[in-house]
């Protein structure tokens, strides 16, 4: 099982590296940062996940601060 997780982690790290390299090449060749963000947001819904994580963190913080 340990070896399986190492393989999964390796694949995820390679994918992150290739994604970062792609964005870096895009920026070096003159692409606008907002255009890259818009394209990635259209495909992967970055803004939606960010807003969802903010709502979850707010709900957790609110529940921790609620009186018992």
C-alpha positions as CSV (number, residue, x, y, z in Angstrom):
1,X,0.0,0.0,0.0
2,X,2.9,2.3,0.8
3,X,4.3,1.9,-2.7
4,X,0.9,2.7,-4.2
5,X,0.8,6.1,-2.4
6,X,4.3,6.9,-3.6
7,X,3.2,6.3,-7.2
8,X,0.1,8.5,-6.8
9,X,2.2,11.2,-5.2
10,X,4.7,11.1,-7.9
11,X,2.1,11.4,-10.6
12,X,0.5,14.3,-8.8
13,X,3.8,16.1,-8.4
14,X,4.7,15.5,-12.1
15,X,1.3,16.9,-13.1
16,X,1.8,20.0,-10.9
17,X,5.3,20.5,-12.3
18,X,4.1,20.3,-15.9
19,X,1.2,22.7,-15.2
20,X,3.6,25.2,-13.6
21,X,6.0,24.8,-16.5
22,X,3.1,25.4,-19.0
23,X,2.0,28.6,-17.2
24,X,5.7,29.7,-17.0
25,X,6.2,29.2,-20.7
26,X,3.0,31.1,-21.4
27,X,4.2,34.0,-19.3
28,X,7.6,34.0,-20.9
29,X,6.2,34.1,-24.4
30,X,4.2,37.2,-23.7
31,X,0.8,35.9,-22.6
32,X,-1.1,38.1,-20.2
33,X,-1.5,36.6,-16.7
34,X,-5.2,37.4,-16.6
35,X,-5.8,35.6,-19.9
36,X,-4.0,32.5,-18.5
37,X,-6.1,32.7,-15.4
38,X,-9.4,33.2,-17.4
39,X,-8.6,30.1,-19.5
40,X,-7.7,28.0,-16.5
41,X,-10.8,29.3,-14.6
42,X,-13.1,28.5,-17.5
43,X,-11.7,24.9,-17.7
44,X,-11.1,24.1,-14.0
45,X,-13.5,26.5,-12.2
46,X,-10.7,27.9,-9.9
47,X,-12.9,30.8,-8.7
48,X,-15.8,28.4,-7.7
49,X,-13.5,26.2,-5.7
50,X,-11.8,29.2,-4.0
51,X,-15.2,30.7,-3.0
52,X,-16.4,27.2,-1.8
53,X,-13.3,26.8,0.3
54,X,-13.8,30.3,1.8
55,X,-17.4,29.4,2.7
56,X,-16.2,26.2,4.4
57,X,-13.5,27.9,6.3
58,X,-16.0,30.6,7.5
59,X,-18.5,27.9,8.6
60,X,-15.8,26.1,10.5
61,X,-14.5,29.3,12.2
62,X,-18.1,30.2,13.0
63,X,-18.8,26.8,14.6
64,X,-15.6,27.0,16.7
65,X,-16.5,30.4,17.9
66,X,-20.1,29.5,18.8
67,X,-20.9,29.3,22.5
68,X,-21.5,25.8,23.8
